[in-house]
Amino acid sequence: MLQKLVKYTAIVALVAFIATSSASAQDKIRAVIIDGQNNHNWVETTPYLVKILEDTGLFTVDVATSPKQGEDMNAFNVDFSKYDLVVMNYNGDRWNPKMEKAFVEFIVNGGGLLSYHAGNNAFPGWPAYNEMIALGGWEGRNEDSGPYLYLDADGNQVIDAVEPGVGGDHGPQWAYPIDVRAPEHPIMKGLPLKFRHCEDELYQRQRGPAHNVTVLASAFAVPEKRGTNRNEPLILTVPYGKGRCVNNMLGHAGKQLESVDTIVLLQRCAEWAATGKVTQEVPADFPGEDEPTFRKVLD
């Protein structure tokens, strides 16, 4: 009798464990990182992005890698219905029409988009994508792509639709201070109002539709670093249908993805884009105004 009771108890415990594990997995945010083409080293950065998201305990992460540039993109399709969040570590050939249509429907119906760094270089000729990211750079962007958007000395958004010029450039990498512009937004809430980012590219002269933009963070592009002498937006949000889109321009390569502010902002941007809220605490090693801080991500 005792042996049967022990066996029964073990079975019940195993079933409970499996049920709990299954429920836990189902409760997590389902994210997919799209890569495969990029003018940056996506082979290096995607493993960082996977680990950064998974380290929160909030995400399950898949990776969808496109064909190489110039190859048949009709073979590339992502089932967006499986996910809550798309992370763009991609710029390159246009997707096939079926995938583009499915992606727009995914966002319109409430999906999340996180454009990481050069993800906002993608698709200069795709109006819907440019509406989602609001501002982009390179790939032939110019005044026909939309206005410049920057912040004045008081932090007010300035949309300059008159000035001609390129869409997107940057000076040499340097460790610049970042200013929080929307301190009550869930992504930024609790962060220092100014903190020091690591040596990174400071994207500037971004152009795009710039509709319904909320600038969360900016940095002053100093002339001595070939900057514009303007406060340039670096993290911004855009609603698109029921979806939430975040354009986060930080994090050029693996070195930058070990900067604590880069890590934390990607984690918080991802959670908000997927759910509309941020449950993560600000970690003790988040940088202050004077020096960036770093954390080992990959073994």
N, C-alpha and C positions, 0 to 999 in steps of 0.2 A: 504493500500500500504506500509506504514511504517513498519507494523508488518511483512509483507511478506519479506521486505528487510532485516529486522533484522534477521529473521529466515534463509534466504538465506546466509547472512554473517556468521552466526554461523555455518552453515553446511560447508561452504567453509573453515572456520578456523579449524573445526574439521578434515576435510579431509586433510588439509595441515599438521596439527599436526600429524595425523596418518602416513602420507607419510614420514614426517621428521623423526619420531621415527623409522619407519621401515628401512629407509635408514641408520640412525645412527647405528642401530643394525647390519645391513648387513656390514657396514664399519668396525666393530670391528674385532679384531683378535679372531678367534675361537680356544680355547684351551681345551684340555681334560687332566685331571690328572688321572693317573692310580695308584691305590693303592689296598689294600686288603691283601697283604702279605709283610712283611718287618721285618728285625731284629731290626728295630727302631719303635717307636710308631706312626704309620701312622694315627691312629685315632685322635691323638693330632695334628699332623703337617698338614694334608690335609686342615682343615678349615683355618689355617694360610695361606697356599699357595693360596687358593681360594681368600681370602680377599686381600692378597698382590698384586695379579694380577689385581683384579677388582678395587682396589683403584687407579690404574693408569688412569682409564677411557678408556683404550685401548682394554680390553679383555672381552669376554664372556667366562665363565668357566663351563665345565661339569666335573663330577667325574665318573669314571668307576671303580667299586670295584670288584675284582676277587673273585671266590670261596675261601674258606679257604684252607690252605695247606693240600694236600692229597686228596682233593675233585676233582670231574670231571671237568677238565679244558676245555673240549669240549663245555661246556655250556657258556663259556666266549668268547665273540666276540665284538670288538669295530669297528664301522664303521668309519675308519680313513678318508674317503672321506669327512666327515662333518667338518674336522678340518684343521687348519693351523699349530698347535703346539701340540706335546705330551710332557707332563711333567711326568717324571718317579719318582714316590714316591713308588717304588715297587722293591723288590727282593724276589724271592721265586720260586715256581714251573714254569717250562717252559710253555709257552702258547701253544695252539694247532697249528698244522701246518698251517691251513688256516689263523689264525690271524697273525702268524709270517710272512707268505708270504705277507699279506696285509700291514703289518707294514714296511717291507723292501721296497715294492713298493711305499708306501707313502713317505718315506724319499728319495728314488732315484728320485722320480718325483718332489721333491722340498719342501717337508714338513720339519718342524723344530722339533728338539729333544732337550729337556732340561733335562739332568740327574741331579736330585737333591740329594746331599749328598750320601746316601747309595744306590741310584739308580745304582751306578757304581759297586755295589757288585753283581748285577744280572747276570744270564746266563753265567757262565764261559765257558760252552761248546757250545755256539752259536757264531760262528765266525763273522757273520754279525754285531751282536750287539756289540761285542768287537772292531770291526773296527770303529764303530760309536763313542764309548766312548774313544777309544785309550788306556786308562789305567783303570784298575779296581783292586779290592781288595777282599780278603777273598774267601770263598766258594771253598777252595782247590787250588787257584791260586798259581803257582810257576814258576820256570824258563821255564817250558814248555808252559806257557801262554804268554810269550813274555818278552822283556827286561824291566829293570828299566829305567825310564827317570827322570832326575833331571837337575838342572842348576848349572853351575860352578860359581865361585866367580865373574866373569864378566857378568853373566846372559846368557851365551851361553848354549844351550841345549846339554846335554850329554846323549847318549843312551848306556846303559851298558848291553850288551847281554851275557856277560860272567859270571858275578857274580850270583851264585845260591842263592836260598832263597825264603822265603814266598812272596806272593803277598798281601800286605796290612797289616798295623798295625798302631797304634798310641799310644802316651803316655797319661798322664792325661790331662784333659782340662786346658787350660791357655789362657790368653788374649795376643795373639801374633800379631806382626806387619806384615802387608801384603805389598809386593812390587809389583807395577805395572810393568809388563814386556813388554807390547805392548801399550804404551800410546796413539798411534794414532788409535788404533782399536775402532770402534764405541762404543763397550761396555764400554771401559775404558776411552775414551776421556773426558777430563775435570776433572777426579778424581785426588786427590792428588797422587803423585808418591809413597808415603808410608803412610799407615793409620793403625790405631789400630783396630783389630778385637776383638770381645768379647771372653769370656772364651768358648772354643770350642775344639772339637777334631781336631788335625792337622794330616790329612791323610798323610801317607808316605809309601815308598816301594810299590807303585802301579806298577802293571805290565800289559802289554798288547801289541797289535801289534805296537802301537806308530807310525802309519803312518800319514803323512801330518798334524802333530800337530802344532798348534800355542798356546804357553803358554801365557795366558793373565796376570796371577797373580801367585805369589808363596810366600812361607814363609819359613824362616830358622828354621829347626827342631833342636832345641838346645839339646845337650847331657844331660843336667841336667833335662830335661823333657822326658827322654828316647827317644830322637830324633836321627836322622841319621847323624847329623852334615852336612846336605846338604840342599840346597834350593829345597824344594819340590813343584811341581806344584799343584795348588789348583783349578784354573779355566783354562780350555783350550777349544779350538775349533778344529773341524775336519770337512772337507767337505766329503760328502758321496753322490755320484751321484750329483744331483742338490740340495740336501738337505744340511742344516746347522745344525751341532750338537754341543752342548755345554755340557761339563762335569764340573759342579759346585759342589765342595765337601764341601762347607760350610753349616752350619745350622743343627746341630744335633737334636734339639728339639724345643719346643715352646719358651723357653727362648732365644735361639740363633736367632729365627725368629722374635724377637723384636729388634735385633741389627740393626741399620740403614744401616750399610754397607751390611749386609746380605739381607735386604729388597731391597735396591737399586740395588744391583748386580743381584738378581733374576729377578727383573723387567726388567732390561736392557738386561740380557741374554735372557729372554723370547721374548722380542720384536725383538732382532736381529735374533734369531733362526727362528722366524716366517717370518720376512720380509727382513732381510739383512740390516736393518738400525736401529738407535736408535734416537727417537725424544724427549726423556725425558731430562729435565734439571737436573743437579746435585743439590740436595736440600741443603739448608743452614745448616741443621743439620747433614750433612755427617761428619764422624769423621776425625780428624787430626791424627798426629803421636802418641800423648801421651795417649789419653783415648778413649775408645769406646763410642758411643752414642746410645740411645735407644728410641723407639717409641712404644706406645701402639697400638696393631693391632686389637685384638678382645675385645669386650665389656665384 
